[in-house]
Amino acid sequence: MPRENHIQTPFLFILWISIFLLQENYFIDRVIAQNLSPPNFGSNHTKSLQGLYNFDSPIQAQVNQYQLLGQIAADPDIENRAFVMMQMTIIPGWHVFSVTQKDGGSMPTKIQLENNERFRQIGGFAPTVKYITKKNEFFDVPDEQHSGTVIWIAPIEILSGSREQLEIKAAFNGQVCDDEAKIGCILVKNNLTLHFEKKDVTSEIAAARQVADELGIRWSNIDNAQNTNNKSPTTETFSIDEIQVVEQTQLQGDWLRQLAIAFLGGLILNIMPCVLPVISLKILSFFEQAGKNRSYAFVLNLWYTFGILFVFLVLGILSQGLSVMFKYSYFSVGLCCVMFALTLSMLDIWEIRMPAFLGSGKSMQLMGQEGFFGAFFKGIITTLLAIPCSAPFLATALVWTQQETAKGNHHIAVLTYLVIGLGMASPYLLIGAFPELVRFLPKPGAWMDSFKKIMGFMMLSVVVWILYYLPIPLAVPTILLLFAVWFACWYIGKTPLTAKFAVRIRVWSVSLIVISATIILSFPIIFTETLQGAMQTKLEKWCEQNAERLVQKKYWNNFTPEKLETNLAAGKSVIVDFTADWCTTCKGLEKYVLNDKAVLAKIDEKEIVTLQADWTYGDENITSLLRQLGGEQVPTVAIFNPKEPNKPLALRGIFRTATLLERIDKLP
């Protein structure tokens, strides 16, 4: 079959992926976990329905549904304390939901203050008027509604400077809905910059304090508020900077034992789901090695080992966790393109023609001459794809490494990473030293062409996996870039080896121009108006239109430092699951341990708050907390006790359901 006919295979594949990524349910599952770019901060904001809905009446379209204002007010009793006040005025016939709206119902109102070294929030936001409870026909959980004018107040402690010079940025998120449900709801996502205003707010503060007592909202570290669950508030103030992990799932022992654990973890990486599709590249070279002498096979596998060790050496020198590169979305985009180009080569769309890389000529020769550079490159690619996997024992070794690095023992970090790489490469070194281990494999023949294409389809699963965990606005631009890569590979592949040098230069130039132009039009590298920006705008519009459907889940809601601090201050135990979309081990842990029926029943029994910290894109707040817990590595599960909030338990890597249940039983 002519090679040009194979061009249909990746085309059908990319078309299928495009349809899959644009399914509405896919967005519903993932949109909450991704941070949308908020509008600029402002001192107040008034929102109109005009532009969100189309009305028959021009007058109706001009009605302002709400007005949002904010300010900083002085505490009349304590000099170094103040209050942040957010006021929303809603037109008659409309309402907003409370800050204590229960999970599984309508979207609660959330007010978050930006981190600032000049102050710290010491209590949650409490309204001056208690909400009204109403039944919602769409949810089992009743609505907690405010109408008219509602003021939310939270106490803060001034750490430096004066109250008069203080400036605070606040984010307000919620929704305003009409009482009759004829029009629907407006998604409220506004940021405000608050300043000090000198006015008497004594009555408002007293009213908010009383409501805080009734609702069990912890208002400060000196208040004696009780909560509705009759739990005693913590006597210790939670602070991320003061965290001291009291227990971790790691083995203690001398450095030789830890290196042995690192070696074992690297060995197991070879059978992790992230790596298996790419191992097919190496399997093909084994067929060729079965008919070669020992020295040739050993040198090839030695170069493959050098590729593996090179990546681990760089990580060790930088003292970075294995997952650090996958936090950067454009690294994943580039890796996706490399994997797709390799797949096209295995499907005979083109042949990779590099000096000493996989030989040249027909497909038989392609697999028959691996080449030293080819082996080295395969080692690098295999290791990069192994990075998101956390094999058993590997998390233990990495935690120990980061602890030693914190003590200044950087040489131990480098040594440990090299041992992990050596463990991963050990099977190939063994086969290189004893090639008779693969002599049972059949000799190269015509069957290899079919086998190679089957392996190529396995490689496509890696492309699917990378597209899955990319940020949603990046998915379509990346697919367009894959089309450009596909064209370039096809154009280069159809040019014969005997073509003149000028012809080959022209072909490569056209291919590079097509890829470069696609990158410029797709990603905001030079221009701001790009396909990625258009997808971001489309996603934000979709969120506004489907605001009612984006409700909180009962378990594992999105993590924020404010949620953690507020719940601990209210005397509630909190479990935080640190995960990432590219971490296959995390997904297995979530399915079989964290969402186990016995675990969820125990969580309900003890009324534990469960949060999920999505580290897919390297959120700085999550990174900071991971560092305090012992290292930037997922999966990690942190268990916070409200009585000792700064002394959490940390479970790393893979662990059993019984282990988690045992730790939960120790919580109040």
C-alpha positions in Angstrom: 0.0 0.0 0.0 1.4 3.5 -0.8 2.6 5.4 2.2 0.2 8.3 1.3 -2.8 6.1 2.1 -1.6 5.8 5.7 -2.3 9.5 6.2 -5.9 8.6 6.8 -5.1 6.8 10.1 -3.9 9.8 12.2 -6.6 12.0 10.6 -9.4 9.7 11.8 -7.7 9.5 15.2 -7.4 13.3 15.7 -11.0 13.8 14.5 -12.2 11.3 17.1 -10.2 13.0 19.8 -11.7 16.4 18.8 -15.2 15.1 19.2 -14.4 13.5 22.5 -12.8 16.7 24.0 -15.8 18.8 23.0 -18.4 16.7 24.7 -20.4 18.7 27.2 -20.1 16.1 30.0 -16.3 16.3 29.7 -16.4 20.0 30.5 -18.8 19.5 33.4 -16.4 17.0 35.1 -13.3 19.1 34.6 -14.2 22.8 34.4 -14.4 23.3 38.2 -10.8 22.1 38.7 -9.4 24.7 36.4 -8.9 28.4 37.3 -10.5 30.8 34.9 -8.9 34.2 34.5 -10.9 36.7 36.5 -11.6 40.3 35.5 -9.6 43.2 36.8 -10.1 44.3 40.4 -12.3 47.3 41.1 -13.7 49.0 44.2 -17.3 48.2 43.3 -19.2 46.3 40.6 -22.7 46.5 39.2 -23.9 43.7 36.9 -26.6 43.9 34.3 -28.4 41.0 32.6 -27.9 42.8 29.2 -25.4 40.7 27.2 -26.1 37.5 29.2 -29.7 37.0 28.1 -31.9 38.2 25.2 -35.1 39.9 26.3 -38.1 41.1 24.3 -38.3 44.3 26.4 -35.4 46.8 26.1 -36.4 48.2 29.5 -36.1 44.8 31.1 -32.6 44.3 29.7 -31.4 47.5 31.4 -32.4 46.5 34.9 -29.4 46.2 37.3 -29.8 43.0 39.3 -27.3 43.7 42.0 -24.7 46.1 43.3 -21.5 44.9 45.1 -19.4 47.1 47.4 -16.6 46.5 49.8 -14.6 48.4 52.5 -12.3 48.0 55.4 -13.6 49.2 58.8 -11.8 49.6 62.1 -12.3 47.4 65.2 -13.6 49.8 67.9 -12.1 47.6 70.7 -8.7 46.3 69.4 -6.2 48.6 67.8 -4.4 46.1 65.5 -7.6 44.5 64.3 -10.1 45.5 61.5 -13.0 44.1 59.6 -13.5 43.4 55.9 -17.0 44.2 54.8 -18.7 43.1 51.6 -22.2 44.5 50.8 -24.5 43.2 48.1 -27.8 44.9 47.3 -30.2 42.9 45.2 -33.4 44.1 43.4 -36.7 42.7 44.7 -37.6 39.3 43.4 -34.0 38.1 43.3 -31.7 36.4 45.9 -28.1 35.3 46.6 -27.0 32.2 48.4 -25.3 32.1 51.8 -21.6 31.5 52.6 -22.7 28.4 54.5 -24.8 26.8 51.7 -24.6 23.0 52.2 -22.8 20.8 49.7 -25.0 19.1 47.1 -27.2 22.2 46.7 -27.0 25.5 45.0 -23.7 27.4 44.5 -22.6 29.0 47.8 -21.3 32.5 48.0 -17.5 32.5 48.4 -15.4 35.5 49.4 -11.6 35.1 49.4 -8.9 37.7 50.4 -5.7 37.8 48.5 -2.6 36.8 50.5 -0.8 39.8 51.9 2.1 40.1 54.4 0.4 43.2 56.0 -2.6 41.3 57.4 -4.0 37.9 58.0 -7.6 36.8 58.1 -8.5 35.4 61.6 -12.1 34.4 61.0 -14.7 33.5 58.3 -17.2 35.8 56.7 -20.5 36.0 58.6 -23.6 37.9 57.4 -25.3 40.6 59.5 -28.7 38.9 58.8 -29.3 35.1 58.9 -30.4 33.5 55.6 -33.9 32.2 54.8 -34.2 28.5 54.1 -36.3 27.5 51.1 -36.8 24.1 49.4 -35.2 23.6 46.0 -37.0 21.4 43.5 -33.8 20.5 41.8 -31.7 19.5 44.8 -32.3 17.5 48.0 -30.4 20.2 50.0 -32.5 23.3 50.7 -31.4 26.7 49.6 -30.0 29.3 52.1 -31.1 32.6 50.6 -30.4 36.3 51.2 -32.6 39.0 49.7 -32.5 42.8 49.7 -29.2 44.0 51.2 -26.8 41.6 52.9 -23.4 42.5 54.5 -20.7 39.9 55.1 -18.0 40.7 57.6 -14.8 39.0 58.5 -12.2 40.0 61.1 -8.5 40.5 60.2 -5.4 41.2 62.2 -3.1 44.0 61.1 0.5 42.7 60.9 2.3 45.9 59.7 1.5 49.4 58.9 -1.7 51.3 59.7 -5.3 50.4 59.0 -5.8 53.6 57.1 -3.1 52.7 54.5 -4.2 49.1 54.1 -5.4 47.8 50.7 -6.9 44.4 50.3 -7.9 42.6 47.1 -11.0 40.4 47.5 -12.6 37.9 45.1 -16.4 37.4 45.2 -17.9 34.3 43.6 -21.5 33.2 43.7 -24.7 33.5 41.8 -27.8 35.8 41.9 -31.1 34.1 40.9 -34.7 35.2 40.5 -37.2 33.9 43.0 -39.6 32.6 40.3 -36.9 30.8 38.3 -38.3 32.4 35.1 -35.1 34.0 34.0 -32.5 31.9 35.8 -29.3 32.9 37.5 -26.4 35.2 36.9 -22.9 33.9 37.7 -21.2 36.5 39.9 -17.4 36.4 39.6 -15.9 39.8 40.6 -12.7 41.1 42.1 -12.6 44.2 44.2 -9.9 46.4 45.8 -10.9 47.4 49.3 -9.7 50.5 51.2 -10.2 51.8 54.7 -13.3 53.9 55.4 -13.8 55.8 58.6 -17.4 55.2 59.7 -19.2 53.7 62.7 -20.0 50.1 61.9 -20.5 48.9 65.5 -24.1 47.7 65.0 -23.1 45.8 61.8 -20.2 44.1 63.6 -22.4 43.1 66.6 -25.1 41.7 64.2 -22.5 39.7 62.3 -21.0 38.4 65.6 -24.4 37.2 66.7 -25.1 35.4 63.4 -21.6 33.9 63.5 -22.4 32.4 66.9 -25.7 30.9 65.6 -24.2 29.4 62.5 -21.0 28.2 64.1 -18.7 30.4 62.0 -15.3 30.8 63.7 -14.8 34.6 63.9 -11.4 35.0 65.4 -8.8 33.2 67.6 -10.0 35.0 70.7 -13.8 34.4 70.3 -15.5 31.5 72.1 -18.0 30.8 69.3 -19.7 27.5 69.3 -20.7 25.7 66.1 -23.8 23.8 65.0 -22.0 20.4 65.3 -21.3 21.0 69.0 -17.6 20.6 68.3 -15.1 22.7 70.4 -13.2 25.2 68.3 -9.5 24.7 68.1 -7.3 26.4 70.7 -4.4 26.5 68.2 -4.4 28.8 65.1 -3.6 27.1 61.8 -0.6 28.4 59.8 0.9 26.8 56.8 4.3 28.1 57.8 4.1 26.3 61.1 3.2 22.9 59.8 5.2 20.0 61.3 4.3 16.6 59.9 4.1 14.1 62.7 3.7 11.0 60.6 4.5 10.0 57.1 4.2 6.7 55.2 7.9 6.2 54.7 10.4 3.6 55.8 13.1 4.7 58.2 16.6 3.4 57.9 20.1 4.1 56.8 21.0 5.5 53.4 21.8 2.1 51.9 18.3 0.9 52.7 16.8 4.1 51.1 18.9 3.6 48.0 17.7 0.0 47.7 14.1 1.3 47.9 14.9 3.9 45.2 16.3 1.1 43.0 13.2 -1.0 43.4 10.9 2.0 42.7 12.8 2.7 39.5 12.6 -1.0 38.4 8.8 -1.0 38.9 8.4 2.1 36.8 8.9 -0.1 33.7 5.4 -1.7 34.2 3.5 1.5 35.1 0.7 2.6 32.7 2.5 5.8 31.6 5.5 3.8 30.3 4.1 0.7 28.8 3.1 2.2 25.4 6.6 3.6 24.9 8.3 0.4 25.9 7.0 -0.9 22.6 9.8 1.1 21.0 12.4 -0.8 23.0 10.7 -4.2 22.4 11.2 -3.8 18.7 14.9 -3.3 19.2 15.0 -6.6 21.2 14.0 -8.5 18.0 17.0 -7.1 16.3 19.3 -7.8 19.2 18.3 -11.5 19.3 20.5 -12.0 16.2 23.5 -9.9 17.2 26.5 -10.5 19.3 26.8 -9.7 23.0 29.0 -6.6 22.7 26.7 -4.9 20.1 23.5 -5.5 22.2 25.2 -4.4 25.4 26.4 -1.1 23.9 22.9 -0.3 22.5 21.3 -0.9 25.9 24.1 1.0 27.5 23.2 4.1 25.4 19.5 3.5 26.3 20.6 3.6 30.0 22.5 6.8 29.4 19.3 8.4 28.1 17.4 7.4 31.2 20.2 8.5 33.6 20.6 11.8 31.8 17.0 12.9 32.7 17.3 11.7 36.3 20.7 13.4 36.6 19.2 16.7 35.6 16.3 16.3 38.0 18.8 15.4 40.8 21.0 18.5 40.1 18.0 20.7 40.1 16.6 18.9 43.2 13.2 18.8 41.6 10.5 16.2 42.1 9.8 13.8 39.3 6.5 15.6 38.5 7.8 19.1 38.3 8.0 19.4 34.5 4.4 18.3 33.9 3.2 21.3 35.9 4.1 23.4 32.8 1.4 23.0 30.1 3.6 23.9 27.2 6.1 21.1 28.1 3.2 18.7 27.8 2.2 20.2 24.4 5.7 19.7 23.1 5.9 16.1 24.4 2.5 15.4 22.8 3.9 16.6 19.4 7.1 14.4 19.8 5.0 11.3 20.7 2.7 12.0 17.7 5.7 12.3 15.3 7.1 9.0 16.6 3.8 7.4 16.1 3.6 8.7 12.5 7.0 7.1 11.9 5.8 3.8 13.2 2.7 4.0 11.0 5.0 4.6 7.9 3.8 8.2 7.4 7.4 9.2 7.3 10.8 7.9 8.3 13.0 9.6 10.9 16.2 10.4 9.0 18.9 11.4 11.4 22.5 10.3 11.6 22.7 6.9 13.3 19.1 7.1 14.4 17.0 4.1 13.5 18.9 3.6 10.2 17.2 4.4 7.0 15.3 2.8 4.1 12.2 0.6 4.4 10.4 -0.3 7.6 12.4 -3.5 8.0 15.6 -1.5 8.1 14.1 1.1 10.3 13.6 -1.4 13.1 16.7 -3.4 12.2 19.3 -0.6 12.9 18.5 1.1 16.2 21.6 3.2 16.4 23.4 4.7 19.4 21.7 8.1 19.2 18.3 6.4 18.7 18.8 4.3 21.8 19.8 7.4 23.8 16.7 9.3 22.6 14.4 6.4 23.4 15.8 6.4 27.0 15.0 10.1 27.4 11.4 9.8 26.0 10.7 6.7 28.1 11.9 8.5 31.3 9.9 11.7 30.5 6.7 9.6 30.3 7.6 7.8 33.5 7.8 11.0 35.4 4.0 11.3 36.2 3.9 7.7 37.5 4.6 7.1 41.2 5.6 3.5 41.5 5.4 1.7 44.9 8.4 2.6 47.1 9.3 5.5 44.8 7.4 8.1 46.9 9.2 7.0 50.0 12.6 7.4 48.4 11.7 10.9 47.0 10.4 12.1 50.4 13.7 11.0 52.0 15.7 12.7 49.3 13.9 16.0 49.7 14.4 15.8 53.5 18.1 15.3 53.0 18.2 18.1 50.4 16.6 20.4 53.0 19.5 19.5 55.3 22.0 20.6 52.7 22.9 17.1 51.5 22.4 17.7 47.8 24.8 15.0 46.8 22.3 12.5 48.3 19.6 13.8 46.0 21.7 13.4 42.9 22.8 9.9 44.0 19.2 8.8 44.7 17.9 10.0 41.4 20.7 8.2 39.6 19.9 5.0 41.5 16.2 5.3 40.5 17.3 5.6 36.9 19.6 2.7 37.2 16.7 0.6 38.6 14.6 1.6 35.6 17.4 0.7 33.2 18.5 -2.5 34.9 16.3 -5.0 32.8 17.8 -3.6 29.6 21.4 -3.7 30.9 20.8 -7.3 31.9 19.5 -8.2 28.4 22.5 -6.4 26.9 24.9 -8.4 29.0 23.1 -11.7 28.3 21.5 -11.5 24.9 20.6 -15.1 25.0 17.7 -14.0 27.2 15.9 -12.8 24.1 17.0 -15.5 21.7 13.6 -17.1 22.1 12.2 -14.2 20.2 11.5 -14.9 16.5 14.0 -13.5 13.9 13.2 -10.3 12.1 10.8 -10.9 9.2 7.8 -9.5 7.3 5.7 -9.9 10.4 7.6 -7.1 12.1 5.8 -4.5 9.9 2.4 -5.5 11.3 3.8 -5.7 14.8 5.3 -2.2 14.5 2.0 -0.7 13.4 0.2 -2.3 16.3 2.8 -0.7 18.6 2.1 2.6 16.8 -1.5 2.5 17.8 -0.5 1.8 21.3 1.6 4.9 21.1 -1.5 6.9 20.2 -2.9 6.2 23.6 -0.1 8.3 25.0 -1.2 11.2 22.9 -4.8 10.7 24.2 -3.5 10.7 27.7 -1.6 14.0 27.3 -4.6 15.7 25.6 -6.8 14.6 28.5 -4.9 16.3 31.3 -4.1 19.5 29.3 -6.0 22.6 30.4 -9.3 22.7 28.5 -8.5 25.9 26.5 -5.2 24.3 25.3 -6.8 21.1 23.9 -8.1 22.4 20.6 -5.0 24.5 19.8 -2.8 21.4 20.6 -4.9 19.3 18.2 -4.5 21.9 15.5 -0.7 21.8 16.1 -0.8 18.0 15.7 -2.4 18.5 12.3 0.6 20.7 11.4 3.0 18.1 12.7 1.2 15.5 10.7 1.4 17.6 7.5 5.1 18.2 8.1 5.9 14.6 8.6 3.9 13.5 5.5 5.6 16.2 3.4 9.1 15.3 4.6 8.3 11.6 4.3 7.2 11.8 0.7 10.4 13.4 -0.4 12.8 10.6 -1.7 16.3 10.2 -0.2 17.7 10.8 -3.7 16.2 14.3 -3.9 18.6 17.2 -4.5 19.9 19.1 -1.5 18.0 22.2 -2.5 14.7 20.2 -2.7 15.2 18.8 0.8 16.0 22.3 2.2 12.8 23.6 0.6 10.7 20.7 2.1 12.1 21.2 5.6 11.6 25.0 5.3 8.0 24.7 4.3 7.4 22.2 7.1 8.9 24.4 9.7 7.0 27.4 8.4 3.7 25.6 8.7 4.5 24.4 12.3 5.7 27.9 13.3 2.7 29.6 11.9 0.3 27.2 13.6 2.1 27.8 17.0 1.9 31.6 16.5 -1.8 31.5 15.7 -2.7 28.9 18.4 -0.8 30.1 21.4 -0.3 33.6 23.0 3.5 33.7 22.3 3.5 36.8 20.0 -0.2 37.8 19.6 -2.8 37.9 22.3 -5.7 37.1 20.0 -5.1 33.4 19.4 -7.0 30.2 19.3 -6.2 29.5 22.9 -7.7 32.8 23.9 -10.8 32.2 21.9 -11.2 28.8 23.6 -10.7 30.4 27.0 -13.5 33.0 26.2 -15.8 30.2 25.0 -15.2 28.2 28.1 -15.9 31.2 30.4 -19.2 31.9 28.5 -20.2 28.2 28.8 -19.6 28.5 32.6 -21.9 31.5 32.9 -24.6 29.7 30.9 -24.3 26.6 33.0 -23.7 28.1 36.4 -26.5 26.2 38.0 -25.1 22.9 37.0 -21.6 23.7 38.5 -22.6 22.9 42.1 -20.3 21.6 44.8 -19.9 17.9 45.2 -20.5 16.1 48.5 -16.9 14.9 48.7 -13.6 16.2 47.5 -14.4 19.7 46.6 -11.7 22.1 45.2 -9.0 23.0 47.7 -8.2 26.6 48.7 -6.1 27.7 51.7 -9.1 29.6 53.0 -11.3 26.5 53.0 -8.7 24.6 54.9 -8.1 27.4 57.5 -11.9 28.2 57.9 -12.9 24.6 58.5 -10.1 23.9 60.9 -11.0 27.1 62.8 -14.6 25.8 63.0 -13.4 22.6 64.7 -13.7 20.3 61.7 -11.3 17.7 60.7 -10.0 18.1 57.1 -8.6 15.5 54.6 -6.8 17.0 51.6 -6.0 14.8 48.6 -3.1 16.2 46.5 -3.5 14.9 43.0 -3.0 15.7 39.3 -4.7 14.7 36.1 -1.4 13.3 34.6 -0.8 11.2 37.7 -2.2 7.7 37.0 -1.3 6.5 40.5 -3.4 9.3 41.9 -6.4 8.2 39.9 -6.1 4.6 41.1 -5.8 5.8 44.7 -8.9 8.0 44.4 -11.0 5.2 42.9 -10.0 2.3 45.1 -9.1 4.0 48.4 -10.4 7.5 48.8 -13.8 6.8 47.4 -14.1 3.4 49.0 -17.6 2.9 50.6 -16.1 2.2 54.0 -13.9 5.3 53.8 -16.8 7.6 52.7 -19.1 6.1 55.5 -16.4 6.9 58.1 -16.0 10.4 56.6 -19.8 11.0 57.0 -19.8 9.5 60.5 -17.2 11.9 61.7 -18.4 14.9 59.6 -15.0 15.3 58.0 -14.4 17.9 55.3 -12.7 16.5 52.2 -10.8 18.7 49.8 -9.0 17.9 46.6 -5.9 19.9 45.7 -5.4 19.7 42.0 -1.7 20.1 41.2 -2.1 19.5 37.5 -0.9 23.0 36.6 1.4 23.7 39.5 -0.9 26.0 41.6 1.4 28.0 43.9 -0.8 27.6 47.0 -0.8 23.8 46.6 3.0 23.8 45.9 3.6 25.8 49.1 1.6 23.4 51.2 3.2 20.3 49.6 6.6 21.7 50.5 5.6 22.1 54.1 4.3 18.5 54.1 7.7 17.2 53.1 8.1 17.5 49.3 6.6 18.3 46.0 5.2 14.9 45.1 1.8 13.4 44.3 -0.2 11.5 45.4 -0.1 12.8 48.9 -3.0 12.7 51.4 -2.8 15.1 54.4 -5.1 14.6 57.4 -5.6 17.6 59.6 -6.8 17.4 63.2 -8.5 20.6 64.4 -7.1 20.2 67.9 -3.5 20.2 66.5 -4.0 21.8 63.0 -0.3 22.4 62.5 0.6 18.8 63.0 -1.0 16.8 60.2 -0.5 13.3 59.1 0.9 12.7 55.6 0.3 9.6 53.6 2.4 9.4 50.4 2.3 7.2 47.4 0.1 4.1 47.4 -1.5 2.8 50.6 -4.3 0.5 51.7 -7.9 1.4 52.6 -7.2 0.0 56.1 -4.4 2.4 56.6 -6.6 5.4 55.8 -9.4 4.1 58.0 -7.0 3.6 60.9 -5.8 7.2 60.6 -9.4 8.5 60.4 -10.4 6.7 63.5 -7.9 8.8 65.5 -9.7 12.1 64.5 -12.2 13.6 66.9 
